Amino acid sequence: MDWSGMFFQDWQGIVRTIIVGALAYALLVLFLRVSGKRTLAKLNAFDLVVTVALGSTLSAVLLQESIALGEGAAAFVLLILLQYSVTFLSVRSARFARLVRSEPALLARDGRFCSGAMVAERITEDEAMSAARASGARDIRDVDFMILESDGTISVGVTERDRPLTDR
């Protein structure tokens, strides 16, 4: 087995990666500046998919010699235009917005888990408590509300109580 090709093939590939990589990166930054902040906002699952797809496209253009810079630029433009179209329609049509966006889900309220919502959203109590602790809660009883947001993050409202750590 020839191991040399695993670490280095030729200088042409390295030079191509540097030149095409720098140009593809510059194009992506330019396209993102033109398209606005909303393109990378990650406000919902669809936004996250577009962000990952842009990164994956950049990676493919960088590393696959079979993909030309022009093809990569076209893919960037397509993804950004699709993102723009979906958000444009979402703002103007509640019906369309419901099709592409998930609604936030209440996971806990007034110190108790909402078991049905947690099952529906496939969130375990351990995962929910991890988010609660990250927000300063010591116990589920310290949680006023816990919401699984449409972007997959968990928002937690913690009750302000002056209790010593040892009273539990």
Disulfide bonds with the S-S distance in Angstrom:
none
